[in-house]
Amino acid sequence: MADSVVTAMGGTASDLLVNGDMAGQPVANGNASLPTENGTSTTTAPRLSADEIALYDRQIRLWGAQAQERIRSANILLVSLRALGTEIAKNLTLAGISSLTIIDDEIVTEEDLGAQYFLREGDVGKSRAEAAIPRIQELNPRVSVKSGGSLANLLPQDQTYYAPFSCVIACDHDFNTLSSINTAARFASIPFYAASIHGFYGYIFADLVSHDFVVEREKSNIATAPGVETLTRSVLSVTNRKESSGKTIEIVKKREIYCPLILANSSPLSPDILSSRRKLKAVPALLPCLRALFDFERTYARLPTHQAQDLAIFTTLATTKSRELQLPPETLKSEFLRSFMQNLGAEIVPTAAFVGGRLSEDVINVLGMREQPIQNLGLFDGEGLDGRIYSLFSPPPELTLGMGAGLNGMNGLSNGVDTMAGLLDGAGMPANGMMGAAMEGNGMVGVTSAPMNGAEVVNLD
């Protein structure tokens, strides 16, 4: 199919790249020269070979040769290889990254076989990563796929361990584990994603620290000017390119800044939502339930069960989180609470495929430095076939210290490390290890054993 498209265009993908007609940028012999923030050029990845051009032809036509070169140079750390991690591993391996390191030494069980298609009956009793890696490798022999050991060995690692990676993705872990990995990755200035699925429900969280990207669009009558767009996004530069068709393409370079999961989990909804009752009513009950789940996991280090005490605690937490978010009372209904709790811990392949596909798409865009990334929490409700993204942002300490250089200046990052470590210590979480169970600071609400007045305790029977 790709060959027929190339032939119809009067040449091959290799010809287009040599002539400089792909994505408006020539790829010369040797290394690809990519622009930096100050306008100079830096040598990064070697150009694509003819074999790679043929292999990734369709992708190159979607996002261009330079983006594919960046993807080809990327080293990804994937923490967990359950159903969601399986989808992400497949997608990124097929996209042509440089290496995939998988952290998962859990033993394969018969239950894993139903949702993790890289595993076979003969793998039961083996390490999950070790069993799946040969089949992942078969998808794309050009990608180095290897095991990174156990989660227990990963958690004590500091930022020097994470520095060689281009992106860190942690799936289906509790809040404490996710926050620990997020902290170490952030100290290393490495983009971090957290994601999980529970039956029909799922979420994606992104902390890209500070990320520059380019959006290309047809120029409109309203000029785009450099400056602040939102609390988290600013326009750095605007250039134009004239197409042979006569259209003028506007190339806008933007920057998004992010906060870690520990801050996003207590951040309010954006002002434009809080000021609109219509938008508040549209916020799904999944958001307060997810925050309630994080608090429950942080305190009890497990998922809530169907026991009466857990139901009462979770109902209280979800009601509290809904009120903190200033959602209307009718948002949180007993029917949704019942459905959410019944889905906890379950793996459904279509949910994994959707959430894993959306996360992989965002990772590819981030690696290629193209298109608007997720900012910063994506929610998926498979029962209602609804997906939404919310910006839950509070300025992290390094940005607060660097306010003199502007909100989008990251010059204060190194100076903010001690402050971030202090924030985590105050929350009961060592900077390079697991958080303690008790965490009351930074607006976090402690768990009570009885429901609040007006809260309906869910009965799952």
C-alpha positions in Angstrom: 0.0 0.0 0.0 2.8 2.4 0.9 4.7 1.6 -2.2 1.7 2.3 -4.4 1.2 5.7 -2.7 4.9 6.6 -3.3 4.7 5.5 -6.9 1.6 7.6 -7.5 3.6 10.6 -6.2 6.3 10.0 -8.8 9.1 8.6 -6.6 10.0 6.8 -3.4 10.0 7.9 0.2 13.8 8.0 0.0 13.6 10.3 -3.0 11.3 12.6 -1.2 13.6 12.8 1.8 16.7 13.4 -0.3 15.0 16.2 -2.2 13.8 17.8 1.0 10.1 17.6 0.2 9.0 15.6 3.2 7.7 17.7 6.1 9.5 20.7 4.5 12.9 19.6 5.8 15.8 18.0 3.8 17.6 15.1 5.4 21.2 15.3 4.3 23.9 12.7 4.4 25.3 12.1 7.9 23.4 13.3 10.9 20.2 15.3 11.0 20.6 18.9 12.1 17.8 20.0 14.4 17.0 23.6 15.6 17.5 24.4 19.2 15.6 27.0 21.3 18.0 29.8 20.5 17.8 29.2 16.8 21.2 27.4 16.4 21.5 23.8 15.2 22.6 20.7 17.1 23.4 17.3 15.7 21.3 14.6 17.2 20.3 11.4 15.5 21.8 10.0 12.2 19.6 10.2 9.2 17.2 7.3 8.4 18.6 4.6 6.3 16.8 3.5 3.1 15.5 0.4 4.9 14.1 2.5 7.7 12.5 4.8 5.3 10.8 1.9 3.6 9.8 0.3 6.9 8.4 3.5 8.5 7.1 5.1 5.2 3.5 5.6 6.4 4.6 7.1 9.7 7.0 9.5 8.0 4.1 10.7 5.9 2.2 11.4 9.1 4.7 13.2 11.2 7.8 13.8 9.0 11.4 12.5 8.8 12.8 14.6 11.6 10.1 13.4 14.1 10.8 9.8 13.0 14.5 10.4 13.7 13.8 11.6 17.2 11.5 8.6 17.8 14.2 6.3 16.4 16.7 7.7 19.0 14.3 7.3 22.0 14.9 5.1 25.0 11.7 4.2 26.9 11.4 2.9 30.4 8.1 1.0 30.9 7.1 0.0 34.4 4.6 -2.9 34.3 3.6 -5.2 31.6 0.0 -6.0 32.4 -2.8 -5.5 29.7 -2.2 -1.7 29.5 1.6 -2.0 29.4 1.3 -4.7 26.7 -0.6 -2.3 24.4 2.0 0.5 25.0 4.9 -1.9 24.4 3.4 -3.0 21.1 2.6 0.5 19.9 6.0 2.0 20.7 8.0 -1.0 19.4 6.1 -0.8 16.1 6.7 3.0 16.0 10.4 2.4 15.9 11.9 3.6 19.1 15.6 2.8 19.9 15.1 0.7 23.0 12.4 -0.4 25.4 13.4 -1.4 29.0 10.6 -3.2 30.9 10.4 -3.4 34.7 8.2 -6.3 35.7 9.4 -9.4 37.4 5.9 -10.5 38.5 5.2 -14.2 37.9 2.8 -15.0 35.0 -0.5 -16.5 36.2 -3.3 -18.1 34.2 -5.3 -14.9 34.7 -2.7 -12.9 32.8 -3.3 -15.0 29.7 -6.8 -13.5 29.1 -5.6 -9.9 28.6 -1.8 -10.0 27.8 -1.4 -11.4 24.4 2.4 -11.7 24.5 2.0 -14.5 27.0 1.3 -18.2 26.4 0.2 -21.1 28.7 3.8 -22.3 28.8 4.8 -19.0 30.4 2.9 -19.6 33.6 5.3 -19.5 36.4 7.9 -17.4 34.5 8.8 -13.7 35.0 6.3 -11.6 33.1 8.8 -9.4 31.3 11.2 -12.2 30.5 8.4 -14.3 29.0 7.0 -11.5 26.8 10.2 -9.9 25.6 11.0 -12.4 22.8 7.5 -11.9 21.3 7.7 -8.1 21.6 11.1 -8.2 19.9 9.6 -10.1 17.0 7.4 -7.1 16.2 10.4 -5.0 15.3 14.0 -6.5 15.3 15.4 -2.9 15.1 14.2 -2.1 18.6 16.3 -3.3 21.6 13.8 -4.8 24.1 15.2 -5.8 27.4 14.3 -6.4 31.1 15.2 -3.8 33.6 14.7 -6.1 36.7 12.3 -5.7 39.5 10.2 -2.8 40.8 11.8 -3.3 44.2 15.2 -2.5 42.7 13.9 0.4 40.7 12.3 2.4 43.5 15.5 3.2 45.5 17.1 4.6 42.3 17.8 8.3 42.1 17.7 10.6 39.0 21.0 9.3 37.6 19.3 6.0 36.8 16.5 7.8 34.8 18.7 10.3 33.0 19.5 8.0 29.9 15.8 7.5 29.2 13.7 9.7 26.9 10.5 8.9 28.6 9.3 7.0 31.7 5.8 5.2 31.7 4.4 3.6 34.8 1.2 1.6 34.5 -1.2 0.0 37.0 0.6 1.0 40.2 -0.6 2.6 43.4 -0.3 6.3 44.1 2.8 5.9 46.3 4.7 4.0 43.7 3.7 6.4 40.9 4.7 9.4 42.9 8.1 7.9 43.8 8.9 7.2 40.1 7.5 10.6 39.0 9.8 12.4 41.6 13.0 10.7 40.4 12.1 11.2 36.7 11.3 14.8 37.4 14.6 15.4 39.1 16.2 14.1 35.9 14.0 16.3 33.8 12.6 13.2 32.0 9.0 13.2 30.8 6.8 10.9 32.9 3.4 9.2 32.3 1.2 7.3 34.7 -1.7 5.3 33.6 -4.1 2.6 34.8 -7.2 0.8 33.8 -9.9 -0.6 36.0 -12.4 -2.6 34.0 -14.2 0.0 31.8 -12.4 2.9 33.3 -9.0 4.3 32.8 -6.8 7.4 33.1 -3.6 8.9 31.8 -1.5 11.5 33.7 1.4 13.4 32.1 4.3 15.3 33.8 6.5 16.4 31.0 8.3 19.0 33.2 8.7 21.6 30.5 8.0 20.6 26.9 8.5 22.5 23.6 6.5 21.5 20.6 5.4 22.8 17.2 2.0 23.1 15.7 1.6 23.7 12.0 -1.7 25.1 10.7 -3.1 27.2 7.9 -2.7 30.8 8.8 -5.9 32.6 9.8 -6.9 36.2 9.6 -6.1 36.6 13.3 -2.3 36.8 13.9 -0.7 34.6 16.5 1.5 36.5 18.8 4.2 35.2 21.1 3.2 35.4 24.8 1.3 33.6 27.5 -1.8 31.6 26.3 -2.8 29.9 29.5 -1.4 29.2 33.0 0.6 26.4 31.6 1.1 27.2 27.9 3.0 30.0 26.1 3.8 30.8 22.5 7.6 31.1 21.9 7.8 32.0 18.2 5.7 32.1 15.0 7.0 31.7 11.5 5.3 31.2 8.1 5.8 28.9 5.2 4.3 29.4 1.7 2.9 26.2 0.1 3.0 25.5 -3.6 -0.8 25.6 -3.5 -0.7 29.2 -2.4 -1.7 28.6 1.2 0.3 30.1 4.0 1.2 27.6 6.8 1.8 29.0 10.3 4.4 27.2 12.3 3.9 28.0 16.0 6.4 26.9 18.6 4.8 26.5 22.0 5.9 25.5 25.5 3.8 23.6 28.1 4.9 23.4 31.8 3.7 20.7 34.1 3.5 19.8 37.8 4.1 16.3 39.4 1.3 13.9 40.3 1.5 14.7 44.0 0.5 18.3 43.2 -2.0 17.6 40.4 -3.9 15.3 42.8 -4.8 18.2 45.0 -5.0 20.9 42.3 -8.4 22.6 41.6 -10.2 22.5 38.3 -9.2 25.3 35.9 -10.9 28.7 36.4 -12.9 28.5 33.2 -14.6 25.3 34.5 -15.2 26.6 38.0 -16.8 29.7 36.6 -19.3 27.8 34.5 -22.0 25.7 36.0 -22.5 24.0 32.6 -18.9 22.9 32.5 -19.0 21.8 36.2 -22.0 19.6 35.5 -20.0 18.0 32.6 -17.1 16.9 34.9 -17.5 13.1 35.3 -17.8 11.3 38.6 -14.7 9.4 37.6 -12.5 12.3 38.7 -13.5 12.4 42.4 -13.6 8.6 42.4 -10.0 8.4 41.1 -8.8 10.9 43.7 -10.6 8.9 46.4 -8.9 5.7 45.1 -5.5 7.5 45.3 -6.1 8.5 48.9 -7.3 5.0 49.8 -4.2 3.4 48.2 -2.0 5.9 49.9 -3.4 5.0 53.3 -4.0 1.3 53.0 -1.6 0.2 50.3 -4.3 -1.8 48.5 -7.5 -1.5 46.5 -10.8 -1.2 48.4 -12.7 -4.4 48.8 -16.5 -5.0 48.9 -16.4 -5.2 52.7 -18.8 -2.8 54.4 -16.0 -0.8 56.1 -14.1 -0.2 52.8 -17.4 0.8 51.1 -18.0 3.3 53.8 -14.5 4.7 53.7 -14.5 5.0 49.9 -17.9 6.6 49.8 -16.7 9.2 52.3 -13.5 9.9 50.3 -15.4 10.2 47.0 -17.9 12.6 48.5 -15.1 14.7 50.0 -13.2 14.8 46.7 -16.4 15.8 44.9 -16.9 18.7 47.3 -13.3 19.8 47.1 -13.6 20.0 43.3 -16.8 22.1 43.8 -18.9 19.7 41.7 -22.7 19.7 41.9 -24.2 17.3 44.4 -25.8 15.3 41.6 -22.4 14.4 40.0 -21.6 11.6 42.4 -24.4 9.0 42.2 -24.5 5.7 44.0 -24.9 3.8 40.6 -21.6 5.1 39.4 -19.8 4.4 42.7 -21.1 0.9 42.6 -19.9 0.4 39.0 -16.5 1.9 39.7 -15.8 -0.3 42.7 -17.0 -3.4 40.9 -14.5 -2.6 38.1 -11.5 -2.1 40.3 -8.5 -4.2 39.4 -10.2 -5.7 36.3 -8.4 -5.8 33.0 -10.5 -5.4 29.8 -8.7 -5.6 26.5 -10.7 -2.9 24.7 -10.1 -0.4 27.6 -6.4 -1.3 27.5 -6.3 -0.8 23.8 -8.0 2.6 23.9 -6.0 4.0 26.9 -2.7 2.5 25.7 -3.3 3.8 22.2 -4.0 7.3 23.4 -1.0 7.3 25.7 1.3 5.9 22.9 0.1 8.6 20.5 1.0 11.3 23.0 4.4 9.8 23.7 5.1 9.7 19.9 4.0 13.3 19.6 6.2 14.3 22.5 9.2 12.5 21.2 8.7 14.1 17.8 8.0 17.5 19.4 4.8 17.9 17.4 1.2 18.7 18.4 -0.3 19.6 21.7 0.4 17.0 24.4 -1.9 16.0 27.1 -2.1 18.6 29.9 -2.3 16.8 32.2 -5.0 14.3 33.2 -7.0 12.2 30.6 -10.1 10.2 31.8 -11.8 7.4 30.0 -15.2 6.0 30.8 -15.8 2.9 28.6 -19.4 2.4 29.9 -20.4 6.0 28.8 -18.0 6.0 25.9 -16.6 9.3 27.2 -13.1 10.7 27.2 -12.0 14.0 28.6 -8.8 15.9 29.5 -8.5 18.2 32.4 -5.6 20.6 33.4 -5.1 20.1 37.1 -2.1 22.3 37.7 -0.3 23.9 40.7 3.1 25.5 40.2 5.8 23.2 41.4 8.5 24.5 43.8 11.2 24.9 41.1 8.8 27.2 39.1 7.8 29.2 42.2 11.5 29.8 42.9 12.1 30.8 39.3 9.2 33.2 39.0 11.6 36.0 38.5 12.6 34.5 35.2 8.9 34.0 34.2 6.5 31.2 34.8 7.8 29.3 31.7 11.4 29.6 32.6 13.0 26.5 34.0 16.2 28.2 35.3 15.1 27.5 38.9 14.8 23.7 38.4 18.1 22.8 40.1 17.4 25.3 43.0 14.0 23.7 43.5 15.2 20.2 44.1 15.7 20.7 47.9 12.3 22.3 48.1 10.6 19.4 46.3 12.4 17.0 48.5 11.1 18.9 51.5 7.6 18.8 50.1 7.7 15.1 49.7 9.2 14.6 53.2 6.4 16.7 54.6 4.0 14.4 52.8 5.6 11.3 54.3 7.4 10.4 51.1 11.2 10.1 50.8 12.4 11.8 47.6 14.0 8.6 46.2 11.7 6.0 47.8 8.2 5.0 48.7 5.9 7.3 50.4 4.7 6.5 53.9 1.1 5.6 54.4 0.2 8.7 56.3 0.0 11.8 54.1 -2.0 14.8 55.4 -0.1 17.8 54.0 -0.6 20.0 50.9 -4.4 19.9 51.0 -4.7 16.2 51.3 -7.7 15.0 53.3 -7.2 12.1 55.7 -9.4 9.1 55.7 -12.3 8.8 58.2 -14.0 5.6 59.1 -17.6 6.8 58.8 -19.4 8.5 55.9 -20.0 12.2 56.0 -23.4 13.6 56.6 -25.5 13.2 53.4 -23.2 10.6 51.8 -24.9 7.4 50.7 -22.9 4.3 51.5 -22.7 2.1 48.4 -24.1 -1.5 48.7 -22.6 -3.8 46.1 -24.9 -6.7 46.9 
